[in-house]
């Protein structure tokens, strides 16, 4: 009966004209990567990600587009190193939260980061959660009290194997608890969903010593971070990874890949009940010369189907291309459903899916990265474009992708420290900050905290010092000659 209802829905195209489908590209001057997309109540969309260069520095960005994909505004966030935004959240009437990682305001390498902006994307505050070694945030979810649970990976010490990182934060950006769990091998969390007001499901990779390989996992935690059940996934030989989770009629659906051998990735998916009982897990061997990974997917309740975003390394097209496929899958096993129109993005270089979300019209919207294009139709302003694809809830996942021009300027990014005549060191600072600039003219120096409170104001000449030794640890902005520079106090 379920498949009959799906068929009836596909034939009953009543809302196809409710919103227009589109595929559009947005670019700056470097490597631009879409990581998340969020539909707002007025049918506009927020796109978040990072923009810059893989060889140089990058900043996080937030972009707003209208219901047809037209650019409205964008804002950049970051400093002299690298910031990556992975997820965006909406607080009605207040503003937006951006979760990700920071290398500019870190205690070592990358640290988790949370930014709050107003409704125009203007930064109100930024907070980081410091650890001496590497931390990376891969996903996050908003809690019932407008706080957050962020998940990813953390090294206990630099060079150690990573463990699963769970971080609970309130709406003001203050830490409620931090937990790490792991094995002697590499472990990480890739996805989190909320399954009730006070419980969450987390999926990722878990090293199993008996197999000498990573397996997929899904666990359930409560609002205090207590693990209520834990399932290791991967019923065959080889390594497995759970990259994404979505709720469905049966409980929780998971998706990712199985590493069959060094050159063969197969799709991996299945379902788990809310009680932790594994209902099904499948990793069909396709027999093709291709790597197939379900990077992202989401459940569409109006159709009782999932929309699959699959990254494919297909040696039958261009040399070493990572192509993208968007199409429907079964909401129990996760099998690709043939016979229904789908969309492909075929380029010469590396393409990537950041996130897929359902829309109110029964369709979906997705964002990611679109790389080198060889057909002459699309033009890159830099190293890669951000793409956004929107599909109606009419039972089709098709939209034209090979005749799209890059016309939208993503965001004007400024390298805060590069080319500047002002030099401040050390950063982070423990006690004495040295301030230098070219020339002998005196400058007005102002220092504000993250909330904008003025803490220091003095006219100084170059090669002087400021004593931070009695100031609390945190992030401060030092303003010189109209430019603000972030300084971390340890």
C-alpha positions as CSV (number, residue, x, y, z in Angstrom):
1,X,0.0,0.0,0.0
2,X,2.9,2.4,0.7
3,X,4.2,2.1,-2.9
4,X,0.7,2.5,-4.2
5,X,0.3,5.8,-2.3
6,X,3.7,6.9,-3.7
7,X,2.6,6.1,-7.2
8,X,-0.7,8.0,-6.6
9,X,1.3,11.0,-5.4
10,X,3.6,11.0,-8.4
11,X,0.7,11.0,-10.8
12,X,-1.2,13.7,-8.8
13,X,0.9,16.7,-9.7
14,X,-1.1,19.4,-7.9
15,X,1.6,21.7,-6.5
16,X,4.1,21.8,-9.4
17,X,3.5,25.5,-10.0
18,X,3.7,26.5,-6.3
19,X,7.4,27.3,-6.5
20,X,9.8,27.3,-9.5
21,X,12.6,24.8,-9.7
22,X,16.1,26.2,-10.4
23,X,19.8,25.5,-10.5
24,X,22.1,28.5,-10.0
25,X,25.7,29.1,-9.3
26,X,27.3,31.8,-7.1
27,X,31.0,32.7,-7.0
28,X,33.5,35.0,-5.5
29,X,37.2,35.1,-6.5
30,X,38.5,31.9,-5.0
31,X,37.3,28.5,-3.8
32,X,33.7,28.9,-2.8
33,X,31.9,26.0,-1.0
34,X,28.2,25.7,0.0
35,X,27.8,23.7,3.2
36,X,24.2,24.3,4.3
37,X,20.9,25.7,3.0
38,X,17.9,26.8,5.0
39,X,14.4,27.7,3.8
40,X,12.9,30.7,5.5
41,X,9.1,31.2,6.1
42,X,8.9,33.8,3.3
43,X,10.2,31.1,0.8
44,X,13.6,32.7,0.6
45,X,16.8,30.7,1.4
46,X,20.0,31.1,3.4
47,X,23.2,29.6,2.1
48,X,26.2,29.2,4.4
49,X,29.7,27.9,3.7
50,X,33.3,29.1,3.2
51,X,35.0,31.2,0.6
52,X,38.6,31.7,-0.2
53,X,41.4,29.4,-1.4
54,X,42.6,26.0,-0.3
55,X,46.1,27.2,-0.5
56,X,45.5,30.5,1.4
57,X,43.0,31.6,3.9
58,X,39.2,31.4,3.8
59,X,36.3,33.2,5.5
60,X,32.8,31.9,6.4
61,X,29.9,33.4,4.6
62,X,26.1,33.7,4.8
63,X,24.1,34.5,1.7
64,X,20.4,35.2,1.2
65,X,18.6,34.4,-2.1
66,X,14.9,34.8,-2.9
67,X,12.5,32.0,-3.8
68,X,13.7,32.0,-7.4
69,X,17.4,32.0,-6.5
70,X,18.2,35.6,-7.1
71,X,20.9,37.1,-4.9
72,X,19.7,39.3,-2.1
73,X,22.8,39.9,0.2
74,X,25.8,38.2,1.6
75,X,28.1,38.7,4.6
76,X,31.6,37.4,5.4
77,X,33.0,36.3,8.8
78,X,36.6,35.6,9.8
79,X,40.0,37.0,10.3
80,X,43.6,36.3,9.3
81,X,43.4,32.4,9.2
82,X,40.5,30.2,8.1
83,X,36.9,30.0,9.2
84,X,34.5,27.3,7.9
85,X,30.7,27.5,8.5
86,X,29.0,24.1,8.4
87,X,25.4,24.8,9.5
88,X,23.0,27.7,9.7
89,X,20.0,28.1,12.1
90,X,17.1,30.6,12.3
91,X,15.9,32.2,15.5
92,X,12.6,33.8,14.5
93,X,12.5,37.6,14.9
94,X,16.0,37.6,16.3
95,X,18.6,36.5,13.7
96,X,20.8,33.5,12.6
97,X,23.3,31.2,14.2
98,X,26.2,29.9,12.3
99,X,28.1,26.8,13.5
100,X,31.5,25.7,12.3
101,X,35.2,25.9,13.0
102,X,37.8,28.7,13.4
103,X,41.5,28.7,13.0
104,X,41.9,32.5,13.6
105,X,40.5,32.5,17.2
106,X,41.7,29.1,18.3
107,X,43.6,27.6,21.1
108,X,45.7,25.5,18.8
109,X,44.5,24.5,15.4
110,X,40.8,24.4,14.5
111,X,38.3,25.0,17.3
112,X,34.4,24.8,17.2
113,X,32.8,28.2,16.5
114,X,29.4,29.7,16.9
115,X,28.4,33.0,15.4
116,X,25.2,35.0,16.0
117,X,24.0,37.6,13.5
118,X,21.0,39.9,13.1
119,X,18.4,39.3,10.4
120,X,20.6,41.1,7.9
121,X,23.6,38.8,8.6
122,X,25.5,41.4,10.6
123,X,27.7,39.7,13.2
124,X,26.6,40.3,16.8
125,X,29.0,38.0,18.5
126,X,31.4,35.1,17.8
127,X,32.5,32.4,20.3
128,X,35.0,29.6,20.0
129,X,35.5,26.6,22.2
130,X,39.2,26.0,22.6
131,X,41.2,22.8,22.7
132,X,45.0,22.6,22.2
133,X,44.7,20.1,19.4
134,X,42.5,19.7,16.3
135,X,38.7,19.9,16.5
136,X,36.3,19.8,13.6
137,X,32.5,20.3,13.5
138,X,30.6,18.3,10.9
139,X,27.0,18.9,11.8
140,X,24.7,20.4,14.3
141,X,21.0,20.5,15.4
142,X,18.9,23.1,17.2
143,X,17.4,22.1,20.5
144,X,13.9,22.7,21.8
145,X,15.2,25.6,24.0
146,X,17.0,27.3,21.0
147,X,20.3,26.0,22.0
148,X,22.5,23.6,19.9
149,X,24.2,20.2,19.9
150,X,27.2,20.2,17.6
151,X,29.0,17.1,16.6
152,X,32.4,16.3,15.0
153,X,35.8,15.0,16.1
154,X,38.4,16.0,18.6
155,X,42.1,15.1,19.3
156,X,42.9,14.8,23.0
157,X,46.5,15.9,22.1
158,X,48.1,17.0,18.9
159,X,48.8,14.0,16.7
160,X,46.4,11.6,18.5
161,X,43.6,9.7,16.9
162,X,40.4,11.6,16.8
163,X,37.4,10.8,19.1
164,X,33.7,11.6,18.6
165,X,33.0,15.2,19.8
166,X,29.6,16.2,21.3
167,X,29.1,19.8,22.3
168,X,26.0,21.2,23.9
169,X,25.6,25.0,23.8
170,X,22.9,27.4,24.9
171,X,21.4,30.2,22.9
172,X,23.9,32.7,24.3
173,X,26.8,30.6,23.1
174,X,27.8,29.3,26.5
175,X,28.9,25.7,26.9
176,X,26.5,23.4,28.9
177,X,28.6,20.3,28.4
178,X,31.3,18.8,26.2
179,X,31.8,15.0,25.8
180,X,34.2,12.8,23.8
181,X,33.8,9.1,23.2
182,X,36.1,6.9,21.2
183,X,38.4,3.9,20.7
184,X,42.1,3.5,20.2
185,X,41.5,4.2,16.4
186,X,40.0,7.1,14.5
187,X,36.4,8.0,15.4
188,X,34.2,10.8,14.2
189,X,30.6,12.0,14.2
190,X,29.2,13.2,10.8
191,X,25.5,13.8,11.4
192,X,23.0,14.5,14.1
193,X,19.2,14.8,14.1
194,X,16.7,15.5,16.8
195,X,14.3,12.6,17.4
196,X,12.3,14.1,20.3
197,X,12.3,17.2,22.5
198,X,15.2,15.8,24.6
199,X,16.9,13.1,22.5
200,X,19.1,13.0,19.5
201,X,20.6,10.4,17.0
202,X,24.2,10.8,16.0
203,X,25.9,8.9,13.1
204,X,29.5,8.5,12.0
205,X,32.5,6.2,12.0
206,X,33.8,4.0,14.8
207,X,37.0,2.0,14.7
208,X,36.5,-1.7,15.4
209,X,39.7,-3.4,16.4
210,X,38.5,-6.9,15.5
211,X,38.0,-5.8,11.9
212,X,41.0,-3.5,11.8
213,X,38.7,-1.0,10.1
214,X,36.2,1.7,10.8
215,X,32.5,0.8,10.8
216,X,29.4,3.0,10.7
217,X,27.6,3.8,13.9
218,X,24.4,5.4,15.1
219,X,23.8,6.2,18.7
220,X,21.1,7.9,20.8
221,X,21.9,10.5,23.4
222,X,19.7,12.5,25.7
223,X,19.9,16.2,26.5
224,X,22.5,15.6,29.2
225,X,24.8,13.7,26.7
226,X,24.1,10.3,28.1
227,X,24.3,7.5,25.5
228,X,21.0,5.5,25.6
229,X,21.9,3.0,22.9
230,X,24.7,2.4,20.4
231,X,24.6,0.4,17.1
232,X,27.7,-0.5,15.1
233,X,26.8,-0.8,11.4
234,X,28.5,-2.6,8.5
235,X,27.4,-6.2,7.9
236,X,30.1,-7.0,5.4
237,X,33.9,-6.9,5.2
238,X,35.6,-3.5,4.6
239,X,35.2,-0.1,6.1
240,X,31.8,1.6,6.5
241,X,30.8,5.2,7.2
242,X,27.5,6.8,8.1
243,X,27.6,10.3,6.6
244,X,24.0,11.4,7.1
245,X,20.8,10.6,9.1
246,X,17.2,11.5,8.4
247,X,14.0,10.6,10.3
248,X,11.4,8.4,8.5
249,X,8.2,6.5,9.3
250,X,10.2,3.6,10.8
251,X,12.5,5.7,13.0
252,X,15.9,6.7,11.7
253,X,17.4,6.2,8.2
254,X,21.1,6.3,7.7
255,X,23.3,6.6,4.5
256,X,27.0,6.7,3.6
257,X,29.3,4.3,1.9
258,X,31.1,0.9,2.1
259,X,34.8,0.9,1.1
260,X,34.9,-2.4,-0.8
261,X,38.5,-1.9,-1.8
262,X,40.9,1.1,-2.3
263,X,39.2,2.1,-5.6
264,X,35.6,0.9,-5.0
265,X,33.1,2.7,-2.8
266,X,29.5,1.3,-2.7
267,X,26.4,3.0,-1.4
268,X,25.4,2.1,2.1
269,X,22.0,2.7,3.7
270,X,19.3,1.3,6.0
271,X,17.0,2.0,8.8
272,X,17.0,1.8,12.7
273,X,14.0,1.8,15.0
274,X,13.8,4.5,17.7
275,X,14.5,1.7,20.2
276,X,17.9,1.0,18.6
277,X,16.9,-2.1,16.7
278,X,18.6,-2.3,13.3
279,X,15.8,-2.9,10.8
280,X,17.9,-3.2,7.6
281,X,21.3,-2.3,6.2
282,X,22.3,-2.7,2.5
283,X,25.4,-2.1,0.5
284,X,24.6,-3.3,-3.0
285,X,27.7,-4.1,-5.2
286,X,27.1,-2.3,-8.5
287,X,29.8,-3.9,-10.5
288,X,30.7,-0.6,-12.2
289,X,34.0,1.2,-12.4
290,X,32.8,3.9,-10.1
291,X,33.0,5.2,-6.5
292,X,29.4,5.8,-5.3
293,X,28.9,7.6,-2.0
294,X,25.6,8.9,-0.5
295,X,26.9,12.2,0.7
296,X,23.6,13.7,1.9
297,X,19.9,12.7,1.8
298,X,16.6,13.7,3.4
299,X,13.2,12.2,3.9
300,X,10.2,13.8,2.0
301,X,7.1,12.9,4.0
302,X,4.6,14.0,1.4
303,X,6.1,11.4,-1.0
304,X,7.3,8.8,1.6
305,X,10.6,8.8,-0.3
306,X,14.1,10.1,0.3
307,X,16.0,12.3,-2.0
308,X,19.5,11.0,-2.4
309,X,22.5,13.2,-3.1
310,X,25.2,10.8,-4.5
311,X,28.8,11.7,-5.3
312,X,30.2,9.4,-8.1
313,X,33.8,9.1,-9.3
314,X,33.0,7.8,-12.8
315,X,35.9,7.0,-15.0
316,X,33.6,6.7,-18.0
317,X,33.1,10.5,-18.2
318,X,36.0,12.9,-17.7
319,X,39.3,12.0,-16.1
320,X,38.9,11.8,-12.3
321,X,35.5,13.6,-12.2
322,X,33.4,13.6,-9.0
323,X,29.9,13.9,-10.5
324,X,26.7,14.4,-8.5
325,X,23.4,12.7,-8.8
326,X,20.1,13.8,-7.2
327,X,17.3,11.2,-7.3
328,X,14.7,9.4,-5.3
329,X,15.4,6.5,-3.0
330,X,13.2,4.0,-1.0
331,X,12.5,5.3,2.5
332,X,13.2,2.0,4.2
333,X,16.3,0.4,2.4
334,X,17.6,3.5,0.6
335,X,17.7,1.9,-2.8
336,X,17.9,4.3,-5.8
337,X,14.5,4.3,-7.6
338,X,14.9,4.2,-11.3
339,X,12.3,5.4,-13.8
340,X,11.7,8.7,-12.0
341,X,13.5,11.8,-13.5
342,X,16.7,12.7,-11.7
343,X,19.4,15.5,-12.1
344,X,23.1,15.0,-12.7
345,X,25.9,17.5,-12.4
346,X,28.8,16.4,-14.6
347,X,32.0,18.4,-14.4
348,X,35.7,17.7,-14.9
349,X,36.8,18.4,-11.4
350,X,35.6,17.7,-7.8
351,X,32.0,18.4,-7.0
352,X,30.5,18.1,-3.5
353,X,27.1,18.2,-1.7
354,X,27.0,20.1,1.5
355,X,23.4,19.5,2.6
356,X,19.9,18.7,1.4
357,X,16.7,19.9,3.1
358,X,13.0,19.3,2.4
359,X,10.9,22.2,1.4
360,X,7.2,23.0,2.4
361,X,6.0,22.2,-1.2
362,X,7.1,18.6,-0.9
363,X,10.3,19.1,-2.8
364,X,13.9,19.8,-1.7
365,X,16.7,22.3,-1.9
366,X,20.4,21.4,-1.8
367,X,23.8,23.2,-1.9
368,X,27.4,22.3,-2.4
369,X,30.4,23.0,-4.6
370,X,30.6,23.0,-8.3
371,X,34.2,22.8,-9.8
372,X,35.9,22.9,-13.1
373,X,33.6,23.1,-16.1
374,X,34.7,22.3,-19.6
375,X,31.7,23.0,-21.9
376,X,32.2,26.7,-22.1
377,X,28.8,27.4,-20.7
378,X,29.7,28.0,-17.1
379,X,32.4,30.3,-16.0
380,X,34.3,30.2,-12.7
381,X,35.3,33.5,-11.1
382,X,37.8,31.6,-9.0
383,X,38.5,28.0,-8.1
384,X,34.9,26.7,-7.6
385,X,31.3,27.9,-7.4
386,X,28.5,27.5,-4.8
387,X,25.6,25.7,-6.4
388,X,21.9,25.7,-5.2
389,X,19.4,23.3,-6.7
390,X,15.7,23.6,-5.9
391,X,13.1,21.0,-7.0
392,X,9.4,21.1,-6.7
393,X,7.4,18.4,-4.9
394,X,5.9,17.1,-8.2
395,X,7.6,13.7,-8.1
396,X,10.5,14.8,-10.4
397,X,14.1,15.5,-9.4
398,X,15.1,17.0,-12.8
399,X,16.4,20.4,-13.6
400,X,18.8,21.6,-16.3
401,X,22.3,22.1,-15.1
402,X,24.6,22.4,-18.2
403,X,23.5,25.8,-19.5
404,X,23.8,27.8,-16.3
405,X,26.0,30.9,-16.3
406,X,27.8,32.2,-13.2
407,X,26.5,35.7,-12.8
408,X,26.1,36.2,-9.1
409,X,29.0,37.6,-7.1
410,X,29.0,35.6,-3.9
411,X,30.6,38.0,-1.4
412,X,33.3,40.7,-1.4
413,X,35.9,39.3,0.9
414,X,38.7,41.3,2.5
415,X,41.9,39.8,3.8
416,X,42.0,41.6,7.2
417,X,45.7,41.2,7.8
418,X,47.2,40.7,4.3
419,X,48.5,44.0,2.9
420,X,47.8,45.8,6.2
421,X,50.4,48.2,7.5
422,X,49.5,47.3,11.1
423,X,51.4,44.5,12.9
424,X,50.2,43.1,16.3
425,X,52.0,40.3,18.1
426,X,51.8,37.8,19.7
427,X,48.3,36.5,18.9
428,X,47.1,34.8,21.0
429,X,48.5,37.1,23.7
430,X,49.1,36.1,27.3
431,X,50.3,39.5,28.7
432,X,52.0,42.1,26.5
433,X,50.7,43.0,23.0
434,X,53.1,44.8,20.7
435,X,51.5,47.2,18.2
436,X,53.5,48.5,15.2
437,X,52.6,50.4,12.0
438,X,54.5,52.2,9.3
439,X,55.2,55.9,9.8
440,X,55.6,58.1,12.9
441,X,52.0,59.5,13.0
442,X,50.0,58.8,16.2
443,X,46.9,56.7,15.9
444,X,43.8,56.3,18.0
445,X,43.7,52.8,19.5
446,X,40.3,51.4,20.7
447,X,39.7,47.9,22.1
448,X,36.2,46.3,22.4
449,X,35.1,43.0,23.7
450,X,32.8,40.7,21.8
451,X,29.7,42.5,23.0
452,X,31.0,45.8,21.7
453,X,31.9,47.3,25.1
454,X,34.7,49.8,24.9
455,X,37.5,48.7,27.2
456,X,40.5,50.8,26.1
457,X,40.9,54.1,24.2
458,X,44.2,55.9,23.8
459,X,46.2,57.8,21.2
460,X,49.5,56.0,20.7
461,X,52.6,56.2,18.5
462,X,54.0,53.1,16.7
463,X,56.1,50.4,18.5
464,X,54.2,50.7,21.8
465,X,52.7,47.9,24.0
466,X,49.3,47.2,25.6
467,X,49.1,45.2,28.8
468,X,46.6,42.4,28.6
469,X,47.8,40.5,31.6
470,X,44.8,41.4,33.9
471,X,42.1,41.0,31.2
472,X,39.9,37.8,31.1
473,X,40.5,35.2,28.5
474,X,38.5,35.7,25.3
475,X,38.4,37.5,22.0
476,X,38.9,41.3,21.7
477,X,38.8,43.7,18.7
478,X,41.6,46.2,18.5
479,X,40.6,49.1,16.2
480,X,43.4,51.1,14.5
481,X,42.8,53.7,11.9
482,X,39.3,52.5,11.2
483,X,40.2,48.8,10.9
484,X,39.4,46.2,13.5
485,X,41.7,43.3,14.3
486,X,40.7,40.2,16.4
487,X,43.1,39.3,19.3
488,X,42.8,36.2,21.4
489,X,43.7,36.6,25.1
490,X,44.9,33.4,26.7
